[in-house]
Amino acid sequence: MSVKTNTLYDLPTQDGKASKVTNKLREHKELIAALVSGLLILFTWSMEGYLSHNLWILLHLTAFIIGGYFKAKEGITETIQNKELNVEMLMVLAAIGSSAIGYWTEGAILIFIFALSGALETYTMNRSNREIAALMDLQPEEATRIIEGKKEVVPVSSLHIDDVIYVRAGERIPADGSIIQGSTAIDESAITGESIPVTKGDSNEVFAGTVALDGSISIQITKPANQTVFQKIIEMVQTAKEEKSPSQLFIEKFEGAYVKTVLAMVVLMMFIPYFLFNWSLLESIYRAMILLVVASPCALVASIMPATLSAISNSAKKGVLFKGGVHIENMSHMKAIAFDKTGTLTKGKPEVTNFIIHPDYDEHVIMTTVWAIEQESTHPLAVAITDYCSEEAIIDKLFIDNVITASGNGVNAEINGEHWRIGKPAYIGFSSFFDPYTKDLAAEGKTIVYVKKEATIVALIALKDTVRKDSVKAIKQLKQLGIYTIMLTGDHDLTAKAIAKEAKIDHYAANCLPKDKVDYLKQIKNKYHHIAMVGDGINDGPALATANLGIAMGEGTDVALETADVVLMKNDLTKITNAISVSKKMNTIIKQNIWFSLSVILLLITTNFLQILDLPLGVVGHEGSTILVILNGLRLLK
């Protein structure tokens, strides 16, 4: 929402304040109407001895209209659209029936409490909508585009792939892209949830919705505005709100049949006790009206949706996005979880874990030379080696000649007239000095690289895609919950075994192609019935779709994000146990709500038939239970 400001002091104008007040009134209009209705009822009841009968009825009618407008409108609209009676219509009929037999105040109170419960339900929905609105506010609507050296402000929607935009220090980045000039610390908390800024420069990827804190940068657009990571987050939250859980779908189907049954029972109640039990006709009709009030399944209908929306909103704030109520309901049912290795259990890129130098050679000279040669390569292993060596390397002027890359094997170069070679042991040769190290490190699943000067192997470098710290913690937590863990990877058996051992995975399968992962998941499903798959790559897409619940890492590929049912935006696997905990709480609250609402309905119907319950208590008991189940569901917002 834009607020007009005074140029000098940047203070909101009166128009801005009025706009805020107007929006607040619109947002809470149902609650305001319910409260006005309640105050009107209280005034009419307290002044009954001083008001004329006609004015007394008129005030009640006014309370009916003010309090019942929104729910009556909703009920009539849905009845016409679906050609099916609903709870809203049942309550309207109950209020009309109460008034028809002279219980105007009770009928008005019924409408008031029903309107109040409806306002609470709307509040839950608005809280959920607010999450989306807050996200959308973080995405700029305009960007500064650079064309032939000139800067122009344009709508973000008009940006195209390969356009270059300029972002000043302190500004929010308007689109996904890659930095081509400048460097800055970037606050990525909107995407990853991490509060510590990340320093980025040339060729680093940046995302829409993040903030360039202390430096201006030029960015080349890599994705259209409607396909940014940020936009996908918004779409996933919206989808989650619209998709209903199995419990919710069951209640909605049940509601129509239940309403018809209640209306049939009310008609029978009007006459059968009169003929069979010698009740007066007035008593039969009175008891029928109470039945109409207390048998309405308002609390039952409100048992699920507020709790589900609260759980989805709660999880979204903690970096776990569910694409629907069905998925958050199923989360706690998982008996086994399969993990991809690279990028899921591990960081997804190799790191140097060991750098062993022959004692006859100088460490700094070797590291400087290796750094200089590997600078000429863009291979992931070369990048990891240069990152490691850059901290120790003495950057002298090295004259590198005749750099030749042996594809898939290594690299050759001449430095100051000396021939150097860096690559696989099979390409470089073998060394009696390094062989024992090679065997031990290879057994740990590490990739071995030799450094050879002239005819002598002078150093050994071991690299490994290291296990995330949170992976070990997450696996431990899952085991404590009794969940069986499996790792499915396309890597060879030696590496898979080492990673599985380090992460303390129950079982692993190596050399898996995408189809192999799917086949393996089907086998697991036959044994454990409810399984989840966690992955981040394109090759994980089929497995994510096959599992009962697909979970994608937030930094994963578009295919993984679109296929999965749940997204871990912070790439923290421990969030899975948090999500399971929220799912369990939600399912427990829903069960509590359903049993509580059914018990109250049964109690009220029984006491009504025994002629113990009167209409005012019936109204309070029924509508009070509805408010209680909604408030119980709202506990998940915390």
C-alpha positions as CSV (number, residue, x, y, z in Angstrom):
1,M,0.0,0.0,0.0
2,S,1.4,3.4,-0.9
3,V,1.3,6.3,1.6
4,K,1.5,9.9,0.4
5,T,4.4,11.7,2.1
6,N,5.5,15.3,2.7
7,T,8.6,16.0,0.8
8,L,10.6,17.7,3.6
9,Y,10.1,15.3,6.5
10,D,8.7,12.2,4.8
11,L,5.7,12.1,7.2
12,P,2.4,10.4,6.3
13,T,-0.3,12.9,5.3
14,Q,-3.9,12.9,6.6
15,D,-4.9,11.1,3.4
16,G,-2.4,8.4,4.1
17,K,-3.7,7.9,7.6
18,A,-7.3,7.9,6.4
19,S,-6.4,5.3,3.8
20,K,-4.9,3.0,6.5
21,V,-8.0,3.4,8.7
22,T,-10.3,2.6,5.8
23,N,-8.3,-0.5,4.9
24,K,-8.4,-1.7,8.6
25,L,-12.2,-1.2,8.6
26,R,-12.6,-3.2,5.5
27,E,-10.3,-6.0,6.8
28,H,-12.3,-6.3,10.0
29,K,-15.8,-5.5,8.7
30,E,-17.2,-8.9,9.8
31,L,-15.9,-8.5,13.3
32,I,-17.2,-4.9,13.5
33,A,-20.6,-6.0,12.3
34,A,-20.7,-8.8,14.9
35,L,-19.7,-6.5,17.7
36,V,-22.2,-3.8,16.7
37,S,-24.9,-6.5,16.6
38,G,-23.9,-7.7,20.1
39,L,-24.0,-4.2,21.6
40,L,-27.4,-3.6,20.0
41,I,-28.7,-6.8,21.5
42,L,-27.2,-5.9,24.9
43,F,-28.8,-2.4,24.8
44,T,-32.2,-3.8,23.7
45,W,-32.2,-6.5,26.4
46,S,-31.2,-4.0,29.2
47,M,-33.8,-1.5,28.1
48,E,-36.6,-4.0,27.5
49,G,-38.8,-2.4,30.3
50,Y,-38.5,1.1,28.8
51,L,-39.0,0.3,25.0
52,S,-42.3,-0.1,23.2
53,H,-42.9,-3.6,21.8
54,N,-42.6,-2.5,18.2
55,L,-39.3,-0.6,18.8
56,W,-38.0,-3.6,20.8
57,I,-38.7,-5.9,17.8
58,L,-37.3,-3.3,15.3
59,L,-34.0,-3.2,17.3
60,H,-33.8,-7.0,17.2
61,L,-34.4,-7.0,13.5
62,T,-31.6,-4.4,13.1
63,A,-29.3,-6.7,15.1
64,F,-30.3,-9.6,12.9
65,I,-29.5,-7.7,9.7
66,I,-26.2,-6.2,10.9
67,G,-24.9,-9.4,12.5
68,G,-26.2,-11.9,10.0
69,Y,-25.7,-10.1,6.7
70,F,-22.3,-11.6,5.7
71,K,-23.1,-15.1,6.8
72,A,-26.6,-15.0,5.2
73,K,-25.1,-13.7,2.0
74,E,-22.5,-16.4,1.9
75,G,-25.1,-19.1,2.7
76,I,-27.6,-18.0,0.0
77,T,-24.9,-17.5,-2.6
78,E,-23.4,-21.0,-2.0
79,T,-26.8,-22.6,-1.9
80,I,-27.7,-21.1,-5.3
81,Q,-24.3,-22.0,-6.8
82,N,-24.0,-25.5,-5.4
83,K,-27.8,-26.3,-5.3
84,E,-27.1,-27.7,-1.8
85,L,-28.2,-26.5,1.6
86,N,-25.3,-25.5,4.0
87,V,-24.7,-24.6,7.6
88,E,-25.1,-20.9,7.0
89,M,-28.7,-21.5,5.8
90,L,-29.3,-23.8,8.7
91,M,-28.4,-21.0,11.1
92,V,-30.5,-18.4,9.3
93,L,-33.5,-20.8,9.5
94,A,-32.8,-21.4,13.2
95,A,-32.7,-17.7,14.0
96,I,-36.0,-17.1,12.0
97,G,-37.6,-20.1,13.8
98,S,-36.6,-18.7,17.2
99,S,-38.1,-15.4,16.4
100,A,-41.3,-17.0,15.0
101,I,-42.0,-18.6,18.4
102,G,-41.3,-15.3,20.2
103,Y,-37.6,-15.8,21.2
104,W,-36.3,-12.7,19.6
105,T,-33.4,-12.2,21.9
106,E,-32.2,-15.8,21.7
107,G,-32.4,-15.7,17.9
108,A,-30.4,-12.4,17.8
109,I,-27.8,-13.9,20.2
110,L,-27.6,-16.9,17.9
111,I,-26.9,-14.6,14.9
112,F,-24.4,-12.6,17.0
113,I,-22.3,-15.6,18.1
114,F,-22.5,-17.2,14.7
115,A,-21.3,-13.9,13.1
116,L,-18.5,-13.7,15.7
117,S,-17.3,-17.3,14.9
118,G,-17.4,-16.3,11.2
119,A,-15.3,-13.2,11.9
120,L,-12.7,-15.4,13.7
121,E,-12.6,-17.7,10.7
122,T,-12.1,-14.7,8.4
123,Y,-9.4,-13.5,10.7
124,T,-7.5,-16.8,10.2
125,M,-7.9,-16.4,6.4
126,N,-6.7,-12.8,6.5
127,R,-3.6,-13.8,8.6
128,S,-2.8,-16.4,5.9
129,N,-3.4,-13.8,3.1
130,R,-1.2,-11.4,5.0
131,E,1.7,-13.8,4.6
132,I,1.3,-13.5,0.8
133,A,0.8,-9.7,0.9
134,A,4.0,-9.4,3.0
135,L,5.9,-11.5,0.4
136,M,4.5,-9.5,-2.5
137,D,5.5,-6.2,-0.8
138,L,9.1,-7.4,-0.9
139,Q,9.2,-7.6,-4.7
140,P,9.9,-4.2,-6.3
141,E,7.6,-3.0,-9.1
142,E,10.3,-1.0,-10.9
143,A,13.8,-1.5,-12.0
144,T,16.7,0.7,-13.4
145,R,17.6,-0.7,-16.8
146,I,20.8,0.1,-18.6
147,I,20.7,0.5,-22.4
148,E,23.8,1.7,-24.3
149,G,25.1,3.3,-21.1
150,K,21.9,5.1,-20.2
151,K,19.8,4.4,-17.2
152,E,16.0,4.3,-17.4
153,V,13.4,3.3,-14.8
154,V,11.0,0.7,-16.2
155,P,8.3,-1.7,-14.8
156,V,9.8,-5.0,-13.7
157,S,7.2,-6.8,-15.9
158,S,8.9,-5.3,-19.0
159,L,12.3,-6.8,-18.3
160,H,13.6,-9.6,-20.5
161,I,16.3,-12.2,-20.2
162,D,19.8,-10.7,-20.9
163,D,18.7,-7.2,-20.0
164,V,21.1,-5.4,-17.7
165,I,19.8,-3.6,-14.6
166,Y,21.5,-1.4,-12.0
167,V,20.8,-1.8,-8.3
168,R,22.1,0.8,-5.8
169,A,23.3,0.1,-2.3
170,G,20.3,-0.3,0.0
171,E,17.9,-1.2,-2.8
172,R,15.9,-4.4,-3.2
173,I,16.9,-6.5,-6.2
174,P,13.9,-6.6,-8.7
175,A,14.7,-9.8,-10.7
176,D,16.8,-13.0,-10.7
177,G,20.1,-12.6,-12.5
178,S,23.9,-12.8,-12.4
179,I,26.2,-9.9,-11.3
180,I,28.4,-8.6,-14.1
181,Q,29.8,-5.6,-12.4
182,G,30.4,-4.6,-8.8
183,S,30.1,-6.5,-5.5
184,T,28.0,-6.1,-2.4
185,A,26.8,-7.9,0.8
186,I,23.3,-9.2,0.1
187,D,20.6,-9.8,2.7
188,E,19.0,-13.0,1.4
189,S,16.7,-13.6,4.4
190,A,13.6,-13.2,2.3
191,I,14.6,-16.3,0.3
192,T,16.7,-18.4,2.6
193,G,15.7,-17.2,6.0
194,E,19.4,-16.7,6.9
195,S,20.0,-13.3,8.7
196,I,23.8,-13.2,7.9
197,P,24.4,-11.2,4.6
198,V,26.3,-13.0,1.8
199,T,29.0,-11.2,-0.1
200,K,28.6,-11.6,-3.9
201,G,30.5,-10.3,-6.9
202,D,31.2,-11.1,-10.6
203,S,29.2,-14.1,-11.9
204,N,27.4,-14.7,-8.6
205,E,23.7,-15.4,-8.8
206,V,21.2,-13.0,-7.1
207,F,17.5,-13.3,-6.5
208,A,14.5,-10.9,-6.6
209,G,13.4,-9.7,-3.2
210,T,16.9,-9.7,-1.7
211,V,18.7,-6.5,-0.7
212,A,22.0,-5.1,-1.9
213,L,23.3,-3.7,1.4
214,D,26.6,-1.8,0.9
215,G,27.5,-1.7,-2.8
216,S,26.0,-0.9,-6.2
217,I,25.9,-3.7,-8.8
218,S,25.0,-4.3,-12.4
219,I,22.9,-7.5,-13.0
220,Q,22.2,-9.5,-16.2
221,I,18.7,-10.9,-16.0
222,T,18.5,-14.7,-16.2
223,K,14.8,-15.3,-15.6
224,P,11.5,-13.6,-16.6
225,A,9.8,-11.6,-13.8
226,N,7.0,-14.3,-13.5
227,Q,9.5,-17.1,-13.1
228,T,11.8,-15.8,-10.3
229,V,12.5,-17.9,-7.2
230,F,10.5,-15.2,-5.2
231,Q,7.5,-15.5,-7.5
232,K,7.5,-19.3,-7.2
233,I,7.5,-18.9,-3.4
234,I,4.4,-16.7,-3.6
235,E,2.7,-19.1,-6.0
236,M,3.4,-22.0,-3.7
237,V,1.9,-20.2,-0.7
238,Q,-1.2,-19.3,-2.7
239,T,-1.5,-22.9,-3.9
240,A,-1.2,-24.2,-0.4
241,K,-4.2,-22.0,0.7
242,E,-6.4,-23.3,-2.1
243,E,-5.7,-27.0,-1.8
244,K,-7.8,-28.9,0.8
245,S,-6.9,-31.8,3.1
246,P,-8.7,-35.1,2.9
247,S,-10.3,-34.3,6.3
248,Q,-11.6,-31.0,5.0
249,L,-13.0,-32.5,1.8
250,F,-14.7,-35.2,3.9
251,I,-16.4,-32.6,6.2
252,E,-17.6,-30.6,3.2
253,K,-19.2,-33.7,1.6
254,F,-20.6,-34.7,5.0
255,E,-22.1,-31.2,5.6
256,G,-24.7,-31.3,2.8
257,A,-26.1,-34.7,3.9
258,Y,-26.0,-33.7,7.5
259,V,-28.0,-30.5,7.0
260,K,-30.8,-32.4,5.2
261,T,-30.9,-34.9,8.0
262,V,-31.2,-32.2,10.6
263,L,-34.0,-30.4,8.7
264,A,-35.9,-33.7,8.4
265,M,-35.4,-34.4,12.2
266,V,-36.7,-30.8,13.0
267,V,-39.9,-31.4,11.0
268,L,-40.4,-34.8,12.8
269,M,-39.7,-33.1,16.2
270,M,-42.5,-30.6,15.6
271,F,-45.2,-33.2,15.5
272,I,-44.1,-36.7,16.7
273,P,-43.7,-35.7,20.4
274,Y,-47.0,-33.9,20.2
275,F,-48.8,-37.1,19.1
276,L,-46.7,-39.8,20.9
277,F,-45.6,-38.2,24.2
278,N,-48.5,-35.8,24.9
279,W,-46.3,-32.7,24.6
280,S,-48.1,-29.5,23.8
281,L,-47.8,-28.3,20.2
282,L,-45.9,-25.2,21.4
283,E,-43.5,-27.3,23.4
284,S,-42.9,-29.6,20.3
285,I,-42.2,-26.6,18.1
286,Y,-40.0,-25.0,20.7
287,R,-37.9,-28.2,21.1
288,A,-37.7,-28.5,17.3
289,M,-36.3,-25.0,17.1
290,I,-33.7,-25.8,19.8
291,L,-32.8,-29.0,17.8
292,L,-32.4,-26.8,14.7
293,V,-29.9,-24.7,16.7
294,V,-27.9,-27.3,18.5
295,A,-27.7,-29.9,15.8
296,S,-26.1,-27.6,13.2
297,P,-22.6,-28.8,12.6
298,C,-20.9,-25.3,12.8
299,A,-18.2,-26.4,15.2
300,L,-17.6,-29.6,13.2
301,V,-17.2,-27.6,10.0
302,A,-14.9,-25.1,11.7
303,S,-12.7,-27.9,13.2
304,I,-10.3,-28.2,10.3
305,M,-9.8,-25.2,8.0
306,P,-8.6,-22.6,10.7
307,A,-6.2,-25.2,12.1
308,T,-4.9,-26.1,8.6
309,L,-4.4,-22.5,7.5
310,S,-2.7,-21.7,10.8
311,A,-0.3,-24.6,10.4
312,I,0.6,-23.6,6.8
313,S,1.2,-20.0,7.9
314,N,3.3,-21.1,10.8
315,S,5.4,-23.4,8.7
316,A,5.9,-20.7,5.9
317,K,7.3,-18.3,8.5
318,K,9.8,-21.0,9.5
319,G,11.0,-21.6,6.0
320,V,8.9,-24.7,5.1
321,L,6.3,-24.2,2.3
322,F,3.5,-26.7,2.0
323,K,1.6,-26.7,-1.3
324,G,-1.7,-27.7,0.3
325,G,-3.4,-29.0,3.4
326,V,-3.3,-32.6,2.2
327,H,0.6,-32.5,2.4
328,I,0.8,-31.0,5.9
329,E,-1.8,-33.6,7.1
330,N,0.3,-36.4,5.6
331,M,3.6,-35.2,6.9
332,S,3.4,-36.9,10.2
333,H,2.3,-40.2,8.6
334,M,5.7,-40.8,7.0
335,K,7.4,-44.1,8.1
336,A,10.5,-43.8,5.8
337,I,12.3,-41.0,4.1
338,A,14.7,-41.3,1.1
339,F,17.4,-38.7,0.4
340,D,19.3,-37.8,-2.7
341,K,23.0,-37.4,-1.9
342,T,24.5,-34.5,-3.9
343,G,23.0,-31.1,-2.9
344,T,20.7,-32.7,-0.3
345,L,22.7,-34.6,2.3
346,T,25.9,-33.0,1.0
347,K,26.7,-29.4,0.0
348,G,26.7,-30.2,-3.7
349,K,30.2,-29.0,-4.5
350,P,33.6,-30.6,-3.7
351,E,35.9,-29.2,-1.1
352,V,39.5,-30.0,-0.4
353,T,39.8,-32.1,2.7
354,N,43.4,-33.2,2.6
355,F,46.5,-31.5,0.9
356,I,49.5,-33.8,1.5
357,I,52.9,-32.5,0.3
358,H,56.1,-34.6,-0.1
359,P,58.5,-33.6,2.7
360,D,61.3,-32.9,0.2
361,Y,59.4,-30.0,-1.3
362,D,58.4,-26.6,-0.1
363,E,54.7,-26.3,0.9
364,H,54.2,-22.7,-0.3
365,V,55.9,-23.2,-3.6
366,I,53.7,-26.2,-4.3
367,M,50.5,-24.5,-3.3
368,T,51.3,-21.4,-5.2
369,T,52.1,-23.4,-8.4
370,V,48.9,-25.5,-8.0
371,W,46.9,-22.3,-7.5
372,A,48.3,-20.7,-10.6
373,I,47.8,-23.7,-12.9
374,E,44.2,-24.5,-11.6
375,Q,43.3,-20.8,-12.2
376,E,43.3,-21.7,-15.9
377,S,40.5,-24.2,-15.5
378,T,36.8,-23.9,-14.7
379,H,36.4,-27.5,-13.7
380,P,34.6,-27.9,-10.3
381,L,37.6,-29.7,-8.8
382,A,39.9,-26.9,-10.0
383,V,37.6,-24.3,-8.5
384,A,37.7,-26.1,-5.1
385,I,41.5,-26.4,-5.3
386,T,42.1,-22.8,-6.1
387,D,39.7,-21.7,-3.3
388,Y,41.8,-23.8,-0.9
389,C,45.2,-22.7,-2.1
390,S,44.3,-19.0,-2.3
391,E,44.6,-18.8,1.5
392,E,48.1,-20.1,1.5
393,A,49.5,-19.3,-1.9
394,I,52.3,-16.8,-2.3
395,I,51.3,-15.0,-5.3
396,D,54.5,-14.6,-7.2
397,K,54.9,-13.8,-10.9
398,L,54.7,-17.2,-12.4
399,F,55.2,-17.6,-16.1
400,I,52.7,-20.2,-17.3
401,D,53.1,-21.6,-20.8
402,N,51.6,-24.3,-22.9
403,V,48.5,-25.0,-20.7
404,I,46.9,-28.1,-22.1
405,T,43.7,-29.7,-20.6
406,A,43.4,-33.5,-20.9
407,S,39.6,-33.7,-20.9
408,G,38.4,-35.7,-17.9
409,N,41.9,-36.5,-16.7
410,G,43.8,-33.3,-15.7
411,V,45.9,-30.4,-16.9
412,N,49.5,-29.9,-18.1
413,A,51.5,-26.7,-17.9
414,E,55.0,-25.3,-18.0
415,I,56.1,-22.8,-15.3
416,N,59.5,-21.2,-15.4
417,G,60.6,-23.9,-17.9
418,E,59.5,-26.8,-15.6
419,H,56.8,-29.3,-16.7
420,W,53.9,-29.7,-14.2
421,R,50.9,-32.1,-14.4
422,I,47.8,-32.2,-12.1
423,G,45.2,-34.9,-12.5
424,K,43.8,-38.3,-11.7
425,P,46.3,-41.0,-10.3
426,A,45.6,-43.1,-13.4
427,Y,46.7,-40.2,-15.6
428,I,49.6,-39.0,-13.5
429,G,51.1,-42.3,-12.4
430,F,51.6,-43.9,-9.0
431,S,53.9,-43.2,-6.1
432,S,55.2,-45.5,-3.4
433,F,55.2,-42.5,-1.0
434,F,51.5,-41.5,-1.7
435,D,50.0,-45.0,-2.3
436,P,49.1,-45.7,1.3
437,Y,47.4,-42.3,1.6
438,T,45.6,-42.9,-1.6
439,K,44.0,-46.2,-0.5
440,D,42.9,-44.8,2.9
441,L,41.4,-41.6,1.4
442,A,39.7,-43.4,-1.5
443,A,38.1,-45.7,1.0
444,E,36.5,-42.6,2.6
445,G,34.9,-41.8,-0.7
446,K,37.2,-39.0,-1.6
447,T,38.4,-38.0,-5.0
448,I,42.2,-38.1,-5.4
449,V,44.3,-35.7,-7.4
450,Y,48.1,-35.9,-7.8
451,V,50.5,-33.1,-8.5
452,K,53.6,-34.0,-10.5
453,K,56.7,-31.9,-11.1
454,E,58.8,-33.2,-14.0
455,A,59.0,-37.0,-13.2
456,T,58.2,-36.8,-9.4
457,I,54.8,-36.8,-7.8
458,V,55.1,-34.0,-5.2
459,A,51.6,-33.7,-3.7
460,L,48.3,-35.4,-3.1
461,I,45.0,-33.5,-3.0
462,A,41.8,-35.2,-1.6
463,L,38.4,-33.7,-2.3
464,K,35.0,-34.6,-1.2
465,D,31.4,-33.3,-1.5
466,T,31.1,-32.8,2.3
467,V,28.0,-33.7,4.3
468,R,26.0,-30.8,5.6
469,K,26.2,-30.3,9.3
470,D,22.4,-30.2,9.5
471,S,22.2,-33.5,7.7
472,V,23.7,-35.6,10.5
473,K,21.5,-33.8,13.0
474,A,18.4,-34.3,10.9
475,I,19.0,-38.0,10.4
476,K,19.5,-38.4,14.1
477,Q,16.2,-36.6,14.9
478,L,14.3,-38.7,12.3
479,K,15.6,-41.9,13.8
480,Q,14.5,-40.8,17.2
481,L,11.0,-40.5,15.7
482,G,11.3,-44.1,14.4
483,I,11.6,-43.1,10.7
484,Y,13.7,-45.3,8.5
485,T,16.2,-43.4,6.4
486,I,17.6,-44.3,2.9
487,M,20.1,-42.6,0.6
488,L,19.6,-42.9,-3.2
489,T,22.5,-41.7,-5.3
490,G,23.9,-42.0,-8.8
491,D,27.5,-41.9,-7.3
492,H,29.6,-45.1,-7.1
493,D,29.4,-47.5,-4.2
494,L,32.6,-46.4,-2.4
495,T,31.5,-42.8,-2.1
496,A,27.9,-43.7,-1.3
497,K,29.0,-46.0,1.5
498,A,31.3,-43.3,3.0
499,I,28.6,-40.6,2.9
500,A,25.9,-43.0,4.3
501,K,28.3,-43.9,7.2
502,E,29.1,-40.3,8.0
503,A,25.5,-39.2,7.9
504,K,24.4,-42.3,9.8
505,I,21.9,-43.3,7.2
506,D,20.1,-46.7,7.7
507,H,20.5,-47.9,4.2
508,Y,21.8,-46.7,0.8
509,A,21.6,-47.6,-2.9
510,A,24.4,-46.4,-5.2
511,N,24.7,-46.1,-9.0
512,C,21.0,-45.1,-9.3
513,L,19.7,-43.6,-12.5
514,P,16.4,-41.6,-12.2
515,K,14.4,-44.8,-13.1
516,D,16.3,-46.8,-10.5
517,K,15.4,-44.3,-7.8
518,V,11.7,-44.7,-8.8
519,D,11.9,-48.5,-8.7
520,Y,13.6,-48.4,-5.4
521,L,11.0,-46.1,-3.9
522,K,8.2,-48.4,-5.1
523,Q,9.9,-51.3,-3.2
524,I,10.2,-49.2,-0.1
525,K,6.5,-48.1,-0.4
526,N,5.4,-51.7,-0.4
527,K,7.1,-52.2,3.0
528,Y,6.6,-48.8,4.7
529,H,3.4,-47.6,2.9
530,H,4.0,-43.9,3.6
531,I,7.3,-42.6,2.3
532,A,8.9,-39.2,1.5
533,M,11.6,-38.3,-0.9
534,V,14.0,-35.4,-0.4
535,G,15.9,-34.1,-3.5
536,D,17.1,-31.0,-5.3
537,G,18.0,-32.0,-8.9
538,I,16.3,-32.5,-12.2
539,N,17.1,-36.2,-11.9
540,D,15.1,-36.3,-8.6
541,G,11.9,-35.2,-10.3
542,P,10.5,-38.6,-11.0
543,A,11.3,-39.9,-7.5
544,L,9.7,-36.8,-5.9
545,A,6.5,-37.5,-7.9
546,T,6.5,-41.2,-7.0
547,A,6.8,-40.7,-3.2
548,N,3.8,-40.1,-1.0
549,L,5.4,-36.8,-0.2
550,G,8.0,-35.0,-2.3
551,I,10.3,-32.6,-0.4
552,A,12.6,-30.2,-2.4
553,M,15.6,-28.2,-1.2
554,G,14.9,-24.4,-1.7
555,E,18.1,-24.0,-3.8
556,G,17.1,-26.9,-6.0
557,T,16.3,-26.9,-9.7
558,D,13.0,-25.6,-11.0
559,V,11.9,-29.2,-11.8
560,A,12.4,-30.3,-8.2
561,L,10.6,-27.2,-6.8
562,E,7.6,-27.7,-9.1
563,T,7.3,-31.4,-8.6
564,A,7.7,-31.4,-4.8
565,D,4.8,-31.1,-2.3
566,V,7.0,-29.4,0.3
567,V,9.9,-26.9,-0.1
568,L,12.6,-26.4,2.5
569,M,13.4,-22.7,1.7
570,K,16.4,-22.6,4.2
571,N,17.9,-25.8,2.8
572,D,18.0,-27.1,6.4
573,L,17.0,-30.7,6.7
574,T,16.3,-30.3,10.4
575,K,13.2,-28.4,9.3
576,I,11.7,-31.7,8.3
577,T,11.4,-32.8,12.0
578,N,9.9,-29.3,12.8
579,A,7.4,-29.8,10.0
580,I,6.5,-33.3,11.3
581,S,6.0,-31.7,14.7
582,V,3.6,-29.1,13.3
583,S,1.8,-31.8,11.3
584,K,1.3,-33.9,14.5
585,K,0.0,-30.9,16.4
586,M,-2.4,-30.0,13.6
587,N,-3.7,-33.5,13.4
588,T,-4.1,-33.7,17.1
589,I,-5.9,-30.3,17.3
590,I,-8.2,-31.4,14.4
591,K,-9.1,-34.6,16.2
592,Q,-9.7,-32.7,19.5
593,N,-12.0,-30.3,17.6
594,I,-14.0,-33.0,15.9
595,W,-14.5,-35.1,19.0
596,F,-15.3,-32.0,21.1
597,S,-17.8,-30.7,18.6
598,L,-19.5,-34.1,18.2
599,S,-19.7,-34.5,21.9
600,V,-21.3,-31.1,22.4
601,I,-23.8,-31.7,19.7
602,L,-24.8,-35.1,21.1
603,L,-25.1,-33.7,24.7
604,L,-27.2,-30.7,23.5
605,I,-29.5,-33.0,21.4
606,T,-30.0,-35.4,24.4
607,T,-30.7,-32.7,27.0
608,N,-33.1,-31.0,24.6
609,F,-35.1,-34.3,24.0
610,L,-35.2,-34.7,27.9
611,Q,-36.7,-31.2,28.1
612,I,-33.8,-30.0,30.3
613,L,-32.2,-27.6,27.8
614,D,-33.8,-24.2,27.0
615,L,-33.1,-22.1,23.9
616,P,-30.7,-19.6,25.4
617,L,-28.4,-22.3,26.8
618,G,-28.7,-24.2,23.5
619,V,-27.5,-21.1,21.6
620,V,-24.6,-20.5,24.0
621,G,-23.5,-24.2,24.1
622,H,-23.6,-24.6,20.3
623,E,-22.1,-21.3,19.2
624,G,-19.6,-21.3,22.2
625,S,-18.3,-24.7,21.0
626,T,-17.8,-23.2,17.5
627,I,-15.7,-20.3,18.8
628,L,-13.7,-22.7,21.0
629,V,-12.7,-25.0,18.2
630,I,-11.6,-22.0,16.0
631,L,-9.5,-20.6,18.9
632,N,-8.0,-24.0,19.4
633,G,-7.0,-24.1,15.7
634,L,-5.5,-20.6,16.0
635,R,-3.0,-21.9,18.6
636,L,-0.9,-23.2,15.7
637,L,-0.2,-19.6,14.6
638,K,2.2,-19.3,17.5
